[in-house]
Amino acid sequence: LIRLPGSITKAQFDSAAFQVNTRDASDRDAKRITKKGRLGVRVTMELDEERRNELELTGYGTVKYFERAAATFRIFNRHGIGASARYINRTSIADHKNELSIGGDLFYQTGPIEEYRNLNGRRGDADDKFSLSDEAITNAGFYILNSFSIINNKMSVLLTGRYDKVGFVALDQLSGLRNVAPKRTFGKFTPKLAANYKLTPTIAAYASFGLGFDTPAGNELDNHPETSNPTPILNPDLQPQKSTNFELGIKGEYAPDELEYFRRIFFEATFFNIRIQDEIVPREIDGDVYFRNAAKTNRTGLELGADAELWYGFRLKTAYTYSHFTYDSYNATTIERDTVVHRDFTGNVVPSVPKHNFSLSLSYTRILHDNVTGFIKAGYTDISEMFVDDRNSEKADGYRLMDVSMGFDMTLGRFNILISGGVNNIANKKYVGFVNINSTRREFYEAGEPRNYFGGITIGYSL
């Protein structure tokens, strides 16, 4: 069960960050109730004694029950079956190592969706039923992947291609007739080429270039009155987002034997550029979130990371991401203060993405007994300010958080017991934890968690 307090305006957030939006919290009792399960079987077979040929088969079933109270009260019952298969061949071509993988995935999910009047968070009776639809989602994907060592243990190249076809079908059960354009099908082939070169036995440079393809999710296809045809259940205008992806980086390990401090360092640095066509972006209309396509987006960034063993038992981890995400071309119709406005967002920064994202953690681990290990960890997070809408009319302030945790890891025979606990947001900082992008009522802000405490126990058994 998740209860949603709703987003609030900047003035409301500044005066009382933890107040609720009356429309969502009181009038609608906005919430999500989810129950789901998955059961599967995976079989892996070595087809020869040298283990050069391997076959992996997976089959599974899924169930999901989902209630969503918002402007209306919706109930989802979903059942699905899926399967995947993968064949791997490891061999040599002219004394150069080669690994070939061929595989595919199949998935089918179906079930009814009921929609009722929302009576302060309670489902209306049968007379208040707005709609009853039977929806199905299908997915079929097939791929081939080949890794070839140009210089054994020095340089390798990876070439892969994948084809996916995703389908959505909606049938209106109340009328007994299929809606206009009730079916949406998306398919595309996406190739990728990558290379890896070892500068030393423990340090490698890498690069990759490929195409991407992301279909809308089921909830993103909800139709609304502003589309070209508001009659069907599925949005007839929303298209998949397509991308061109490039990255260049270096990663490795530095472990000098003679040093007492900084005894082992893992590091990685990656530059990336992603150009997206028809990026799927959210917009909020009267408290409900819908989705549309932006035209062209350019995402450029740099990711840095390090994991260092400072001294015996002490470990330092750090990560930093610089993001420069902008709209290259984007014209759209928006609603501002109940007025329809045509806007050109070209050149604007993509909302809800901080330019700087930095994290740091320091941990200490010590063996307290033959079968007991204790640990303590302190963390620091620094997030820069970010825009809240495509117009870049407002910003959510940046924030800095600290947390600490500690625990014990014990081994008792075949049992392993992990006990841990800690405190998040030690300084009890007030910050924006979630941005409600493109709110027509300018209700962009939801407060992040205040100081909170947590604890847990995990028990494992080894056969």
PLY file of the C-alpha trace (Angstrom):
ply
format ascii 1.0
element vertex 463
property float x
property float y
property float z
element edge 462
property int vertex1
property int vertex2
end_header
0.00 0.00 0.00
1.33 3.42 -1.01
-0.58 6.58 -0.09
0.09 9.70 -2.17
-0.04 13.12 -0.49
-0.07 14.89 -3.85
2.17 17.64 -5.17
2.01 21.25 -4.00
3.06 24.67 -5.27
6.33 26.45 -4.51
4.65 28.83 -2.06
3.00 25.93 -0.23
6.26 23.97 -0.10
8.17 26.93 1.33
5.55 27.54 4.04
4.87 23.91 5.06
6.67 21.28 3.00
4.78 18.31 4.46
1.27 19.57 3.85
-0.89 17.47 1.56
-2.77 18.39 -1.58
-6.42 18.41 -0.53
-7.58 17.13 -3.92
-5.35 14.05 -3.78
-5.07 13.25 -0.08
-8.57 14.18 1.16
-11.01 14.27 -1.74
-9.54 11.26 -3.58
-7.45 9.45 -0.93
-4.97 8.84 -3.75
-3.21 5.51 -3.27
-1.78 2.40 -4.92
-2.40 -1.17 -3.71
-0.27 -3.83 -5.37
-0.09 -7.60 -5.00
2.08 -9.52 -7.43
3.96 -12.76 -7.82
6.18 -14.60 -10.25
7.18 -18.25 -10.46
9.65 -19.62 -12.96
11.95 -22.49 -13.85
15.35 -22.13 -15.49
17.34 -25.01 -16.96
20.96 -24.68 -18.11
22.58 -27.51 -20.09
26.20 -28.03 -21.10
26.04 -29.77 -24.49
29.61 -31.06 -24.55
32.39 -31.94 -22.13
34.51 -28.92 -23.12
31.58 -26.61 -22.27
31.82 -24.87 -25.60
28.10 -25.20 -26.27
25.50 -24.19 -23.72
21.70 -24.00 -23.82
19.54 -22.10 -21.35
15.73 -22.32 -21.20
13.42 -20.31 -18.93
9.67 -20.43 -18.42
7.60 -18.41 -15.95
4.16 -17.19 -14.99
3.09 -13.88 -13.42
0.07 -12.56 -11.55
-0.71 -8.98 -10.52
-3.58 -7.27 -8.72
-3.44 -3.48 -8.70
-5.77 -0.77 -7.38
-5.23 2.88 -8.31
-7.29 5.62 -6.69
-6.93 8.96 -8.49
-9.58 10.94 -10.38
-11.31 7.55 -10.75
-10.89 4.19 -9.02
-9.31 1.57 -11.27
-8.78 -2.15 -10.62
-6.33 -4.20 -12.70
-6.17 -8.02 -12.74
-3.28 -9.30 -14.85
-2.02 -12.79 -15.67
0.98 -13.50 -17.85
3.19 -16.26 -19.19
6.67 -15.91 -20.63
9.62 -17.86 -21.93
13.17 -17.23 -23.07
15.89 -19.30 -24.67
19.59 -18.74 -25.25
22.25 -20.75 -27.07
25.96 -20.00 -26.54
28.85 -21.30 -28.64
32.45 -20.73 -27.56
35.08 -21.55 -30.15
38.18 -20.21 -31.91
38.50 -18.69 -35.36
42.09 -18.75 -36.62
43.26 -19.06 -33.00
41.18 -16.06 -31.93
38.54 -16.51 -29.23
34.93 -16.14 -30.37
31.65 -16.35 -28.48
28.30 -16.44 -30.25
24.92 -16.09 -28.51
21.51 -16.49 -30.11
18.32 -16.09 -28.14
14.81 -14.79 -27.82
12.04 -13.80 -25.42
8.27 -14.24 -25.55
5.70 -12.75 -23.20
1.90 -12.55 -23.10
-0.16 -10.75 -20.45
-3.90 -10.19 -20.31
-6.69 -9.29 -17.93
-9.61 -6.92 -17.26
-9.41 -3.30 -16.12
-12.41 -1.92 -14.21
-12.93 1.80 -13.69
-15.38 3.24 -11.13
-16.29 6.53 -9.57
-13.86 7.46 -6.76
-15.83 8.16 -3.61
-13.18 9.61 -1.27
-10.85 6.70 -1.93
-13.56 4.03 -2.05
-14.75 2.26 -5.15
-18.19 3.20 -6.37
-20.83 0.51 -6.86
-21.69 -1.17 -10.16
-23.81 1.78 -11.27
-20.71 4.00 -10.96
-18.65 1.86 -13.34
-17.23 4.08 -16.09
-15.53 1.42 -18.15
-14.61 -2.24 -18.36
-11.89 -3.23 -20.79
-9.96 -6.37 -21.53
-6.36 -5.58 -22.42
-3.52 -7.72 -23.66
0.20 -6.99 -23.99
2.51 -9.11 -26.13
6.25 -8.99 -26.62
8.51 -10.99 -28.92
12.22 -10.30 -29.09
15.06 -12.07 -30.86
18.76 -11.28 -30.81
22.19 -12.39 -32.00
25.39 -11.39 -30.24
28.98 -12.12 -31.22
32.16 -11.27 -29.32
35.44 -11.71 -31.19
38.93 -11.32 -29.77
41.01 -9.46 -32.38
44.06 -9.71 -30.13
43.68 -12.49 -27.57
43.53 -11.16 -23.99
44.10 -7.64 -25.38
41.37 -6.37 -27.71
37.86 -7.58 -28.48
34.87 -6.34 -30.44
31.18 -6.98 -29.81
28.52 -6.90 -32.51
24.90 -7.44 -31.59
21.46 -6.93 -33.08
18.00 -7.31 -31.61
14.48 -7.13 -33.03
11.51 -6.44 -30.74
7.82 -6.35 -31.51
5.47 -5.13 -28.77
1.70 -5.10 -29.06
-1.14 -3.57 -27.02
-4.79 -4.54 -27.58
-7.82 -3.05 -25.77
-11.40 -4.33 -26.00
-14.32 -2.34 -24.56
-16.37 -4.96 -22.70
-19.27 -2.67 -21.84
-20.21 -1.99 -25.44
-18.98 -5.35 -26.74
-17.29 -3.55 -29.63
-13.64 -2.82 -30.24
-12.83 0.86 -29.91
-11.55 2.89 -32.82
-7.83 2.09 -33.19
-7.79 -0.24 -30.13
-4.51 -1.89 -31.13
-1.02 -0.42 -31.09
1.98 -2.38 -32.40
5.61 -1.25 -32.26
8.58 -3.04 -33.81
12.20 -2.17 -34.55
15.66 -3.68 -35.09
18.45 -2.18 -32.95
22.14 -2.94 -33.67
25.16 -2.14 -31.49
28.93 -2.20 -32.00
31.40 -2.07 -29.10
35.15 -2.43 -28.65
37.32 -3.07 -25.58
41.12 -2.60 -25.48
43.32 -3.48 -22.51
45.94 -0.80 -21.92
47.40 -2.96 -19.15
46.29 -6.35 -17.78
43.97 -4.51 -15.32
43.02 -1.30 -17.19
40.88 -1.14 -20.33
39.49 1.53 -22.65
36.13 0.95 -24.31
33.72 2.50 -26.77
30.29 1.64 -28.13
27.77 2.91 -30.66
24.23 1.66 -31.13
20.57 2.39 -31.65
17.87 2.26 -28.98
14.13 1.64 -29.03
11.76 2.13 -26.08
8.03 1.52 -26.46
5.49 3.26 -24.23
4.53 1.36 -21.10
0.91 0.30 -20.64
0.06 3.15 -18.24
1.74 5.66 -20.56
-0.73 4.76 -23.32
-3.77 6.01 -21.36
-5.78 8.24 -23.69
-6.96 11.75 -22.76
-9.16 14.50 -24.30
-6.28 16.38 -25.93
-5.20 13.65 -28.37
-6.18 13.56 -32.03
-8.87 11.00 -31.16
-9.97 10.84 -27.48
-12.44 7.97 -28.10
-10.17 4.89 -27.97
-8.78 3.46 -24.75
-5.23 3.62 -26.12
-3.59 6.92 -27.02
-3.40 6.97 -30.85
-0.66 9.63 -30.96
2.01 8.36 -28.56
5.00 6.83 -30.38
8.06 4.88 -29.18
11.18 6.88 -28.46
14.19 6.05 -30.64
17.77 6.85 -29.74
21.33 6.90 -31.03
23.77 6.04 -28.24
27.52 6.62 -28.00
29.88 6.15 -25.08
33.63 6.26 -24.54
35.38 5.34 -21.34
38.13 3.76 -19.31
37.92 1.43 -16.31
40.24 -0.72 -14.31
41.99 -1.60 -11.09
45.16 -0.25 -9.50
46.60 -2.40 -6.72
50.26 -1.70 -5.82
51.56 -4.31 -3.38
53.97 -2.00 -1.59
51.43 0.58 -0.35
49.82 0.38 3.07
47.18 3.02 2.23
44.97 3.07 -0.88
45.85 -0.59 -1.28
43.38 -1.26 -4.09
41.43 1.16 -6.28
38.70 0.36 -8.79
37.81 3.24 -11.08
35.69 4.07 -14.13
35.14 7.18 -16.27
32.57 7.30 -19.07
31.54 10.03 -21.50
28.15 9.48 -23.14
25.92 11.10 -25.70
22.34 10.02 -26.40
20.24 11.64 -29.11
16.56 10.78 -28.70
13.78 11.13 -31.27
10.21 11.35 -29.89
11.21 11.18 -26.23
8.27 10.17 -24.03
7.68 12.89 -21.43
4.99 13.19 -18.71
2.47 15.98 -18.31
-0.01 16.46 -15.48
-3.60 17.52 -16.18
-5.85 18.16 -13.17
-3.87 15.79 -10.97
-3.63 12.95 -13.50
-0.43 12.19 -15.40
-0.45 11.56 -19.16
2.35 11.24 -21.69
3.35 12.75 -25.02
6.36 12.82 -27.34
8.93 15.59 -27.34
10.62 16.06 -30.71
14.40 15.74 -30.30
16.48 15.51 -27.13
20.25 15.66 -26.73
21.66 14.02 -23.60
25.37 14.53 -22.96
27.12 13.61 -19.75
30.08 12.28 -17.83
30.09 9.55 -15.18
32.99 9.06 -12.75
33.27 6.39 -10.10
35.84 4.96 -7.70
35.96 2.25 -5.05
39.11 2.34 -2.89
40.35 0.20 -0.04
41.89 2.99 2.07
43.34 0.77 4.74
42.59 -2.58 6.29
38.81 -2.65 6.76
38.21 0.91 5.52
36.55 1.42 2.15
35.67 4.60 0.26
33.18 4.68 -2.62
32.35 7.74 -4.66
30.37 8.51 -7.81
29.69 11.67 -9.78
27.46 12.30 -12.80
27.37 15.45 -14.89
24.26 15.73 -17.06
23.52 18.25 -19.80
20.14 17.21 -21.22
18.41 19.65 -23.59
15.61 19.73 -26.14
17.01 20.18 -29.64
13.56 20.63 -31.15
10.26 20.67 -29.26
7.02 22.52 -29.99
3.92 21.63 -28.00
0.50 22.75 -26.87
0.27 23.25 -23.11
-2.32 24.32 -20.54
-1.24 27.23 -18.35
-3.68 28.56 -15.75
-6.63 27.02 -17.67
-5.46 28.61 -20.94
-4.27 26.65 -23.98
-0.88 28.00 -25.10
1.45 26.98 -27.93
5.06 26.89 -26.74
8.47 26.35 -28.30
10.71 24.52 -25.80
13.68 24.22 -28.19
16.95 24.76 -26.32
15.39 24.27 -22.88
16.82 21.90 -20.27
15.03 18.58 -19.68
13.23 18.86 -16.31
13.76 16.70 -13.22
17.39 15.95 -14.16
20.05 17.52 -11.90
23.18 18.79 -13.63
25.36 17.49 -10.79
24.79 14.28 -8.82
27.48 13.31 -6.29
27.58 10.52 -3.70
30.22 9.44 -1.20
30.29 6.60 1.32
32.87 5.50 3.88
32.59 2.09 5.49
34.53 0.09 8.05
34.36 -3.68 8.40
35.94 -5.66 11.24
35.97 -9.35 12.16
34.68 -9.48 15.74
34.67 -13.27 16.10
35.36 -16.32 13.98
31.79 -16.25 12.70
30.79 -12.61 13.29
31.68 -9.54 11.21
30.60 -6.04 12.17
30.31 -3.04 9.88
29.44 0.66 9.97
28.81 2.92 6.98
28.30 6.67 6.52
26.93 8.16 3.30
26.67 11.63 1.77
24.58 12.71 -1.25
24.68 16.06 -3.05
22.05 16.79 -5.71
22.02 20.10 -7.60
18.92 22.12 -8.49
16.69 20.99 -11.35
13.94 22.45 -13.52
10.36 21.34 -12.92
8.79 21.80 -16.37
9.61 21.88 -20.06
9.21 25.66 -20.00
12.02 25.95 -17.36
9.83 28.39 -15.44
10.88 27.19 -11.96
13.59 25.17 -10.24
13.58 22.76 -7.33
16.45 23.63 -5.00
19.42 21.30 -4.65
19.99 19.41 -1.43
22.57 17.53 0.64
21.79 14.47 2.76
23.71 12.31 5.20
22.90 8.85 6.50
24.53 6.17 8.63
23.98 2.43 9.06
25.58 -0.42 10.97
25.11 -4.12 11.50
26.44 -7.61 12.02
26.92 -10.49 9.61
26.92 -13.88 11.35
27.48 -17.44 10.14
25.99 -20.23 12.27
26.54 -23.57 10.59
24.59 -23.51 7.35
22.72 -20.37 8.39
23.77 -16.83 7.55
22.13 -13.99 9.51
22.47 -10.31 8.64
21.17 -7.73 11.13
21.33 -4.06 10.17
19.81 -0.68 10.96
20.45 3.01 10.58
19.27 6.58 10.12
18.53 8.43 6.87
18.60 12.23 6.52
20.38 12.68 9.84
20.17 16.49 9.75
16.42 16.33 9.01
16.79 18.47 5.89
13.74 19.72 4.00
14.09 18.95 0.29
12.13 18.14 -2.87
12.15 14.36 -3.20
9.90 14.17 -6.27
9.14 16.59 -9.09
5.66 16.40 -10.66
6.75 17.45 -14.16
4.63 19.84 -16.25
1.81 20.34 -13.75
-0.94 22.54 -15.22
-1.68 23.88 -11.72
2.03 24.45 -11.03
1.91 21.84 -8.28
5.42 20.56 -8.97
6.78 19.70 -5.52
6.64 16.74 -3.16
8.79 16.66 -0.04
11.39 13.96 0.48
11.48 11.88 3.64
12.43 13.64 6.88
14.80 11.98 9.34
13.80 8.32 9.47
15.05 5.12 11.05
15.18 1.65 9.59
16.17 -1.87 10.60
16.10 -5.32 9.07
17.14 -8.94 9.38
17.98 -11.35 6.57
18.29 -15.09 7.12
19.86 -17.41 4.55
20.40 -21.16 4.47
22.98 -22.96 2.33
22.23 -26.51 1.23
0 1
1 2
2 3
3 4
4 5
5 6
6 7
7 8
8 9
9 10
10 11
11 12
12 13
13 14
14 15
15 16
16 17
17 18
18 19
19 20
20 21
21 22
22 23
23 24
24 25
25 26
26 27
27 28
28 29
29 30
30 31
31 32
32 33
33 34
34 35
35 36
36 37
37 38
38 39
39 40
40 41
41 42
42 43
43 44
44 45
45 46
46 47
47 48
48 49
49 50
50 51
51 52
52 53
53 54
54 55
55 56
56 57
57 58
58 59
59 60
60 61
61 62
62 63
63 64
64 65
65 66
66 67
67 68
68 69
69 70
70 71
71 72
72 73
73 74
74 75
75 76
76 77
77 78
78 79
79 80
80 81
81 82
82 83
83 84
84 85
85 86
86 87
87 88
88 89
89 90
90 91
91 92
92 93
93 94
94 95
95 96
96 97
97 98
98 99
99 100
100 101
101 102
102 103
103 104
104 105
105 106
106 107
107 108
108 109
109 110
110 111
111 112
112 113
113 114
114 115
115 116
116 117
117 118
118 119
119 120
120 121
121 122
122 123
123 124
124 125
125 126
126 127
127 128
128 129
129 130
130 131
131 132
132 133
133 134
134 135
135 136
136 137
137 138
138 139
139 140
140 141
141 142
142 143
143 144
144 145
145 146
146 147
147 148
148 149
149 150
150 151
151 152
152 153
153 154
154 155
155 156
156 157
157 158
158 159
159 160
160 161
161 162
162 163
163 164
164 165
165 166
166 167
167 168
168 169
169 170
170 171
171 172
172 173
173 174
174 175
175 176
176 177
177 178
178 179
179 180
180 181
181 182
182 183
183 184
184 185
185 186
186 187
187 188
188 189
189 190
190 191
191 192
192 193
193 194
194 195
195 196
196 197
197 198
198 199
199 200
200 201
201 202
202 203
203 204
204 205
205 206
206 207
207 208
208 209
209 210
210 211
211 212
212 213
213 214
214 215
215 216
216 217
217 218
218 219
219 220
220 221
221 222
222 223
223 224
224 225
225 226
226 227
227 228
228 229
229 230
230 231
231 232
232 233
233 234
234 235
235 236
236 237
237 238
238 239
239 240
240 241
241 242
242 243
243 244
244 245
245 246
246 247
247 248
248 249
249 250
250 251
251 252
252 253
253 254
254 255
255 256
256 257
257 258
258 259
259 260
260 261
261 262
262 263
263 264
264 265
265 266
266 267
267 268
268 269
269 270
270 271
271 272
272 273
273 274
274 275
275 276
276 277
277 278
278 279
279 280
280 281
281 282
282 283
283 284
284 285
285 286
286 287
287 288
288 289
289 290
290 291
291 292
292 293
293 294
294 295
295 296
296 297
297 298
298 299
299 300
300 301
301 302
302 303
303 304
304 305
305 306
306 307
307 308
308 309
309 310
310 311
311 312
312 313
313 314
314 315
315 316
316 317
317 318
318 319
319 320
320 321
321 322
322 323
323 324
324 325
325 326
326 327
327 328
328 329
329 330
330 331
331 332
332 333
333 334
334 335
335 336
336 337
337 338
338 339
339 340
340 341
341 342
342 343
343 344
344 345
345 346
346 347
347 348
348 349
349 350
350 351
351 352
352 353
353 354
354 355
355 356
356 357
357 358
358 359
359 360
360 361
361 362
362 363
363 364
364 365
365 366
366 367
367 368
368 369
369 370
370 371
371 372
372 373
373 374
374 375
375 376
376 377
377 378
378 379
379 380
380 381
381 382
382 383
383 384
384 385
385 386
386 387
387 388
388 389
389 390
390 391
391 392
392 393
393 394
394 395
395 396
396 397
397 398
398 399
399 400
400 401
401 402
402 403
403 404
404 405
405 406
406 407
407 408
408 409
409 410
410 411
411 412
412 413
413 414
414 415
415 416
416 417
417 418
418 419
419 420
420 421
421 422
422 423
423 424
424 425
425 426
426 427
427 428
428 429
429 430
430 431
431 432
432 433
433 434
434 435
435 436
436 437
437 438
438 439
439 440
440 441
441 442
442 443
443 444
444 445
445 446
446 447
447 448
448 449
449 450
450 451
451 452
452 453
453 454
454 455
455 456
456 457
457 458
458 459
459 460
460 461
461 462
